Amino acid sequence: MALTDTGIKKAKATEKSYRMSDGGGLYLFVTPAGGKIWRWKYRHEGAEKLMTFGKYPDVSLALARERHAEARKLLSGGIDPMVERKAMKTAEKSAIEDSFQSVSTLWLEHWKEGKSPRHADYVARRVETDIIPCLGARPIAEIEAPEVVAMAKAIEQRGARDIAKRALETTGQIFRFAIAHGYAKRNPASEIKPSDILKTSPKINYARIDAKELPTLLRAIEVYQGKHITRLALKLMAMTFVRTSELIGARWSEFDLKERRWNIPAERMKMRTPHIVPLAKQVLEILEILRTLTGTSEWLFPGDRSDKKPISNNTILKSLERMGFKGRMTGHGFRGLASTILHEKGYAHEHIELQLAHSPRNAVSAAYNHALYLEPRGRMMQDWADYLEQSQRGAKVLSIRGDVA
């Protein structure tokens, strides 16, 4: 008689194992320990075979019969069901190992060497959130350009155009890794330019005052009624024109006062290459004052609540707003002012660009160039500090002159 779920549930273990037949060679094997295993005995090319379909109740009676019927159909066609199942499992395993998701995991492990934990974690989350849902399950060697386009467009549609662009870049990196390690033969992401599929982002113009308003701003900073550390941060930003993130994350360990250099490590730079800021004598004076205020902290500008973290990104912007420059000046504006004025005064374009850390994308060139022209850059930075000092005092501004040597 055919088995029933009620009969299977009532089956008890005995001292010896026994079988409960369902017909057609399918039976439930009951062990002394109480286990119940679906088995099927069949013959293929004269040899007796035994195939299992899983354990009850994980595999129900209905599912066991379904698997049994599929196996018998293969057998009737001259195919050994167990050989076919093994081949399918091998193919499935291979598909998983060669999937975009698996290769992206291998790439991430390789790529993150030398990267800051924060940056590596950000990229890993972006891959997991934005790329894997679209491409993860696909064999990487079978992915075509339209699938990559669909992934980028899906990100753009939620209003994250910049993330869509970065997702394309990351996808291209993963494919290059796949090609190098034999998982794929081509990179469909390289066939696509962001401008081909993504809307053009409006250029961001950071608010900044005109050069003629600079003396007014410098005097406002000098008499700033807020925290003394914030006032010094503003002065340091004006004289070094580094990015806001580079300023607030400054550590005392990065400064070589003897050599009059601020050595910002690659992991803190936007272009991921080290950067040197020659220090003018006015900057050294600011650092001397700061040392008495924050020298016991790791940071030049520790936060108010804890010296374990630096001040926030908004500290500079909010202080400028309090001084009446809301919507007219940002931390980034100091960079634009320095670039404009120094170019107008005749300083070499390459010196200014290197000091702004507008390094080339090529990693080798960037790593080399960060230390180029240090002597003339040092003179330029001292001239710039002198220029700001004279402007703030309202005295006749020094006629700084570009050093073309």
C-alpha positions as CSV (number, residue, x, y, z in Angstrom):
1,M,0.0,0.0,0.0
2,A,1.1,3.6,-0.7
3,L,2.3,5.5,2.3
4,T,0.4,8.3,4.1
5,D,1.7,11.2,6.1
6,T,-0.2,9.9,9.1
7,G,1.4,6.5,8.8
8,I,4.9,8.0,8.4
9,K,4.4,10.2,11.5
10,K,3.3,7.2,13.6
11,A,6.3,5.0,12.5
12,K,8.4,4.3,15.5
13,A,12.1,3.3,15.7
14,T,12.9,-0.3,16.6
15,E,16.1,-2.1,17.5
16,K,16.6,-2.8,13.8
17,S,16.2,-0.5,10.8
18,Y,13.3,-1.2,8.5
19,R,11.6,0.0,5.3
20,M,8.2,1.4,4.5
21,S,7.5,1.0,0.8
22,D,5.7,3.5,-1.3
23,G,5.8,1.6,-4.6
24,G,8.0,1.8,-7.7
25,G,11.2,1.1,-5.6
26,L,10.7,4.2,-3.4
27,Y,10.7,3.6,0.3
28,L,11.3,5.3,3.7
29,F,14.2,3.9,5.6
30,V,13.6,4.1,9.4
31,T,16.8,3.8,11.5
32,P,17.1,2.6,15.2
33,A,17.9,6.2,16.1
34,G,14.5,7.3,14.7
35,G,15.8,8.8,11.5
36,K,13.6,8.6,8.4
37,I,15.4,8.7,5.0
38,W,13.8,8.5,1.5
39,R,15.5,6.0,-0.7
40,W,15.0,4.5,-4.2
41,K,16.5,1.3,-5.4
42,Y,16.9,1.0,-9.2
43,R,19.1,-0.7,-11.8
44,H,21.0,1.0,-14.6
45,E,23.0,-0.9,-17.2
46,G,22.7,-4.0,-15.2
47,A,24.0,-2.5,-12.0
48,E,21.9,-2.0,-8.8
49,K,21.9,1.6,-7.5
50,L,20.6,3.3,-4.4
51,M,19.6,6.9,-4.5
52,T,18.5,9.1,-1.6
53,F,16.0,12.0,-1.7
54,G,16.5,13.5,1.7
55,K,15.2,13.1,5.3
56,Y,11.6,13.2,6.4
57,P,10.1,15.7,7.4
58,D,12.5,18.1,5.6
59,V,11.4,16.2,2.5
60,S,7.7,15.6,2.6
61,L,5.9,12.6,1.1
62,A,4.7,14.7,-1.8
63,L,8.2,16.1,-2.5
64,A,9.8,12.6,-2.3
65,R,7.3,11.3,-4.8
66,E,8.0,14.3,-7.1
67,R,11.8,13.7,-7.0
68,H,11.2,10.0,-7.5
69,A,9.1,10.7,-10.6
70,E,11.7,13.0,-12.1
71,A,14.4,10.4,-11.4
72,R,12.4,7.6,-13.1
73,K,11.8,9.8,-16.1
74,L,15.6,10.2,-16.5
75,L,16.1,6.5,-16.1
76,S,13.6,5.7,-18.7
77,G,15.6,7.9,-21.1
78,G,18.7,5.9,-20.4
79,I,20.3,8.5,-18.0
80,D,21.6,7.5,-14.6
81,P,19.8,9.8,-12.2
82,M,22.6,9.9,-9.7
83,V,25.2,10.8,-12.3
84,E,22.9,13.5,-13.6
85,R,22.4,14.9,-10.0
86,K,26.1,15.0,-9.4
87,A,26.7,16.8,-12.7
88,M,24.0,19.4,-11.7
89,K,25.5,20.0,-8.3
90,T,29.0,20.4,-9.9
91,A,27.5,22.9,-12.4
92,E,25.7,24.8,-9.6
93,K,28.8,25.0,-7.5
94,S,30.8,26.2,-10.5
95,A,28.1,28.8,-11.2
96,I,28.3,30.1,-7.6
97,E,32.1,30.2,-7.6
98,D,32.1,32.1,-11.0
99,S,29.2,34.4,-10.1
100,F,29.7,38.1,-10.0
101,Q,29.1,38.1,-6.3
102,S,31.8,35.6,-5.6
103,V,34.4,37.3,-7.8
104,S,33.5,40.7,-6.3
105,T,34.3,39.2,-2.8
106,L,37.7,38.1,-4.1
107,W,38.3,41.4,-5.7
108,L,37.4,43.3,-2.5
109,E,39.9,41.3,-0.5
110,H,42.6,42.0,-3.0
111,W,41.7,45.7,-3.5
112,K,41.4,46.8,0.1
113,E,45.0,46.2,0.9
114,G,46.5,49.5,1.8
115,K,43.2,51.3,1.9
116,S,41.8,52.9,5.0
117,P,39.3,50.7,6.8
118,R,36.7,53.5,6.5
119,H,37.1,53.8,2.7
120,A,37.2,50.0,2.3
121,D,34.0,49.6,4.3
122,Y,32.3,52.3,2.3
123,V,33.1,50.6,-1.0
124,A,32.1,47.1,0.3
125,R,28.7,48.5,1.4
126,R,28.2,50.2,-2.0
127,V,29.0,46.9,-3.8
128,E,26.6,45.0,-1.5
129,T,23.8,47.6,-1.7
130,D,23.9,48.8,-5.3
131,I,25.7,46.3,-7.5
132,I,25.1,42.8,-6.1
133,P,21.3,43.0,-6.2
134,C,21.5,43.5,-10.0
135,L,24.5,41.4,-11.0
136,G,25.4,39.2,-8.1
137,A,23.8,35.9,-9.1
138,R,24.9,36.1,-12.7
139,P,28.0,34.2,-14.0
140,I,30.4,37.0,-14.5
141,A,31.6,35.7,-17.8
142,E,28.0,35.9,-19.2
143,I,27.2,39.5,-18.1
144,E,26.6,41.9,-21.0
145,A,26.8,45.7,-21.2
146,P,23.0,46.2,-21.1
147,E,22.9,44.5,-17.7
148,V,25.6,46.9,-16.4
149,V,23.6,49.8,-17.8
150,A,20.5,48.7,-16.1
151,M,22.3,48.5,-12.8
152,A,23.6,52.1,-13.1
153,K,20.3,53.4,-14.3
154,A,18.5,51.8,-11.3
155,I,20.8,53.7,-9.0
156,E,20.4,57.0,-10.9
157,Q,16.6,56.7,-10.7
158,R,16.6,57.0,-7.0
159,G,18.5,60.3,-7.3
160,A,22.0,59.0,-6.6
161,R,23.7,60.0,-9.8
162,D,27.2,60.2,-8.3
163,I,26.8,56.8,-6.7
164,A,25.8,55.4,-10.1
165,K,28.9,56.8,-11.6
166,R,31.1,55.3,-8.9
167,A,29.2,51.9,-9.2
168,L,30.2,51.8,-12.9
169,E,33.9,52.5,-12.0
170,T,33.8,49.8,-9.3
171,T,32.1,47.3,-11.6
172,G,34.8,47.9,-14.2
173,Q,37.5,47.2,-11.6
174,I,35.8,43.9,-10.6
175,F,35.7,42.8,-14.3
176,R,39.4,43.7,-14.8
177,F,40.2,41.5,-11.7
178,A,38.0,38.7,-13.2
179,I,39.9,38.9,-16.5
180,A,43.3,38.8,-14.8
181,H,42.3,35.7,-12.8
182,G,40.5,33.8,-15.6
183,Y,36.9,34.3,-14.5
184,A,36.0,36.4,-17.6
185,K,37.4,37.3,-21.0
186,R,36.0,40.8,-21.4
187,N,34.9,43.8,-19.5
188,P,31.5,45.1,-20.5
189,A,31.8,48.0,-18.1
190,S,34.7,49.4,-20.2
191,E,32.4,49.7,-23.2
192,I,30.3,52.3,-21.3
193,K,31.0,55.8,-20.4
194,P,28.9,57.4,-17.6
195,S,28.0,60.3,-20.0
196,D,26.5,57.7,-22.4
197,I,23.8,56.6,-20.0
198,L,23.7,59.0,-17.0
199,K,22.4,62.6,-17.0
200,T,25.0,65.3,-16.7
201,S,25.4,66.5,-13.1
202,P,25.3,70.3,-12.7
203,K,28.8,71.6,-11.8
204,I,29.0,72.5,-8.2
205,N,30.4,76.0,-7.6
206,Y,31.3,76.3,-4.0
207,A,30.3,79.7,-2.6
208,R,33.2,82.1,-2.1
209,I,33.7,85.8,-1.7
210,D,35.5,88.0,-4.2
211,A,39.2,88.6,-3.7
212,K,38.5,92.2,-2.7
213,E,36.4,91.0,0.2
214,L,39.2,88.9,1.6
215,P,40.5,91.5,4.0
216,T,37.1,91.9,5.6
217,L,36.8,88.1,6.1
218,L,40.3,87.9,7.6
219,R,39.5,90.7,10.1
220,A,36.2,88.9,11.0
221,I,38.2,85.7,11.7
222,E,40.7,87.6,13.8
223,V,37.9,88.9,16.1
224,Y,35.7,85.8,16.0
225,Q,33.7,85.5,19.2
226,G,33.4,81.8,19.1
227,K,35.7,79.1,20.3
228,H,39.4,80.0,20.2
229,I,40.3,76.6,18.6
230,T,37.7,77.3,15.8
231,R,39.3,80.7,15.1
232,L,42.7,79.1,14.8
233,A,41.3,76.4,12.5
234,L,39.9,79.1,10.2
235,K,43.3,80.9,10.1
236,L,45.1,77.6,9.4
237,M,42.7,76.8,6.6
238,A,43.2,80.2,5.0
239,M,47.0,79.9,5.1
240,T,47.2,76.3,3.9
241,F,44.1,76.1,1.7
242,V,43.7,72.3,2.3
243,R,40.3,70.6,2.0
244,T,38.0,70.8,5.0
245,S,38.3,67.1,5.7
246,E,42.0,67.3,5.6
247,L,42.1,70.2,8.1
248,I,39.7,68.8,10.7
249,G,41.3,65.3,10.5
250,A,44.8,66.7,11.1
251,R,46.9,64.8,13.7
252,W,49.9,66.1,15.5
253,S,51.9,63.1,14.3
254,E,51.6,64.5,10.7
255,F,53.7,67.6,11.4
256,D,57.4,67.9,11.1
257,L,58.1,71.3,12.6
258,K,61.8,71.0,12.2
259,E,61.4,70.6,8.4
260,R,58.4,72.9,8.4
261,R,56.2,70.4,6.7
262,W,52.8,69.0,7.1
263,N,52.8,65.4,5.7
264,I,49.2,64.3,5.1
265,P,49.1,60.6,4.5
266,A,47.5,59.1,1.3
267,E,44.5,57.6,3.1
268,R,43.3,61.0,4.2
269,M,43.6,62.6,0.7
270,K,40.8,62.7,-1.9
271,M,43.2,61.4,-4.6
272,R,44.6,58.7,-2.3
273,T,48.2,60.0,-2.6
274,P,50.3,61.6,0.1
275,H,50.4,65.4,0.2
276,I,53.0,67.8,1.6
277,V,52.1,71.3,2.8
278,P,55.1,73.6,3.4
279,L,54.6,75.6,6.6
280,A,55.0,79.4,6.6
281,K,56.3,81.0,9.8
282,Q,52.8,82.3,10.6
283,V,51.5,78.7,10.4
284,L,54.2,77.6,12.8
285,E,53.1,80.3,15.2
286,I,49.5,79.1,15.0
287,L,50.7,75.5,15.7
288,E,52.6,76.7,18.7
289,I,49.5,78.2,20.2
290,L,47.5,75.2,19.3
291,R,50.0,72.9,21.0
292,T,49.3,74.6,24.4
293,L,45.5,74.1,23.8
294,T,45.2,70.6,22.2
295,G,48.7,69.1,22.4
296,T,47.6,66.3,24.7
297,S,45.1,65.1,22.1
298,E,45.8,63.1,19.0
299,W,44.0,65.8,17.0
300,L,44.9,69.4,16.3
301,F,41.2,70.2,16.6
302,P,39.5,67.7,19.0
303,G,35.8,67.7,19.4
304,D,33.9,69.4,22.2
305,R,32.4,66.3,23.7
306,S,35.4,64.0,23.4
307,D,39.1,64.4,22.4
308,K,38.9,61.0,20.8
309,K,37.3,62.5,17.7
310,P,38.1,65.7,15.8
311,I,35.6,68.6,15.2
312,S,32.8,68.0,12.8
313,N,32.6,68.8,9.1
314,N,30.1,71.6,9.8
315,T,32.3,73.5,12.3
316,I,34.1,75.6,9.7
317,L,30.9,76.3,7.7
318,K,28.9,77.2,10.8
319,S,31.6,79.6,12.0
320,L,31.6,81.4,8.7
321,E,27.8,81.7,8.9
322,R,28.1,83.2,12.4
323,M,30.4,85.8,11.0
324,G,27.9,86.9,8.4
325,F,29.1,84.9,5.4
326,K,26.3,82.5,5.1
327,G,25.8,81.5,1.4
328,R,28.8,83.6,0.5
329,M,31.8,81.5,1.7
330,T,32.7,77.9,2.5
331,G,35.8,76.1,3.7
332,H,36.4,75.1,0.1
333,G,36.2,78.8,-0.9
334,F,39.7,79.4,0.6
335,R,41.1,77.0,-2.0
336,G,39.4,78.9,-4.9
337,L,40.6,82.3,-3.5
338,A,44.2,81.0,-3.2
339,S,44.1,79.6,-6.7
340,T,42.7,82.7,-8.3
341,I,45.0,85.2,-6.5
342,L,48.2,83.1,-6.9
343,H,47.5,82.6,-10.6
344,E,46.9,86.4,-11.0
345,K,50.2,87.1,-9.3
346,G,52.1,85.0,-11.7
347,Y,52.9,81.8,-9.8
348,A,53.6,78.7,-11.8
349,H,50.4,76.8,-12.6
350,E,52.0,73.5,-11.8
351,H,53.1,74.7,-8.4
352,I,49.6,75.9,-7.5
353,E,48.0,72.7,-8.8
354,L,50.3,70.5,-6.8
355,Q,49.7,72.6,-3.7
356,L,46.0,72.2,-4.2
357,A,46.6,68.4,-4.4
358,H,45.1,68.3,-7.9
359,S,47.2,65.3,-8.6
360,P,47.1,63.2,-11.8
361,R,45.0,60.0,-11.6
362,N,48.0,57.8,-12.4
363,A,49.0,56.4,-9.0
364,V,52.7,56.3,-9.9
365,S,52.8,59.8,-11.2
366,A,50.8,61.1,-8.3
367,A,53.0,59.4,-5.7
368,Y,56.1,61.0,-7.3
369,N,54.6,64.5,-8.0
370,H,53.5,65.2,-4.4
371,A,57.0,66.0,-3.5
372,L,57.9,68.0,-6.6
373,Y,58.8,71.7,-6.5
374,L,58.9,71.7,-2.7
375,E,61.4,74.7,-2.6
376,P,59.4,77.0,-4.8
377,R,56.1,75.8,-3.3
378,G,57.6,76.6,0.2
379,R,58.4,80.2,-1.0
380,M,54.9,80.5,-2.5
381,M,53.3,79.4,0.8
382,Q,55.3,81.9,2.8
383,D,54.4,84.7,0.3
384,W,50.8,83.7,0.6
385,A,50.8,83.8,4.4
386,D,52.5,87.2,4.3
387,Y,49.9,88.4,1.8
388,L,47.1,87.3,4.1
389,E,48.7,88.9,7.1
390,Q,49.1,92.2,5.4
391,S,45.5,92.0,4.0
392,Q,44.1,91.4,7.5
393,R,46.0,94.3,9.0
394,G,44.8,96.7,6.4
395,A,48.3,97.7,5.6
396,K,49.5,98.1,2.0
397,V,49.4,94.6,0.6
398,L,52.7,93.2,-0.4
399,S,53.2,92.9,-4.1
400,I,53.8,89.1,-4.1
401,R,55.3,87.9,-7.3
402,G,55.3,84.5,-9.0
403,D,58.4,82.5,-8.6
404,V,59.1,81.0,-12.0
405,A,62.4,79.4,-11.0
